[in-house]
Amino acid sequence: MQHKDLGLAVLEKVKAAVEDIAAVEGKLSSMGTRSFATLTPKKKDSKNKK
């Protein structure tokens, strides 16, 4: 696979862009021609709920 590093760089940018609303589970990975990042929503503070 060519340019695997470019694909992982794009995932790093996505990770940085959504870090305030989502967390990445584990590390970025790739399998064959596909790269993966599992994102989960961050929990809201229960202190701020009214």
N, C-alpha and C positions, 0 to 999 in steps of 0.2 A: 504494500500500500504506500502510495506516495503522499507526502505532506501530512503525515500523522500529527506532527507537532503543531501544524496550523489549526487542525481541528480541536486539539486539546487547548490551544490558546483561546479559541472562540468560546469553549466551555468555561474557561477561567474568567473571561469577560462577563459571561452570563451569570456566573457565580457571584462576581463582585457587584453586578447590577441589582441582584435580588437579595443581597445579604441582609437587608433590613426587614424583609418580609418572609424569607425562606432560609432554611438551613440545608446544607448538603450532607447527606448520610454517606459515610464512608469516603472513599476518594474517587476521583474521576478515573474511569476505566475505558478500555476499548477492547472490542472483540471483532476480529476480522476488519471489515471496512466501516464499522460503526463505533461511535464513542458514546459513553453514557455518563450521566450524572443524575443521581436520585435526589430530588428536592422534596422537602417536607415543609409545610407552613409552620411558622413560629407561633407559639401560643401567645395570646394577648395577656397583658397584665390584668389580674383580677382586682388589683388595687384601684385601677382607673375606672372600673365599671360602676355606674351609678344609675 
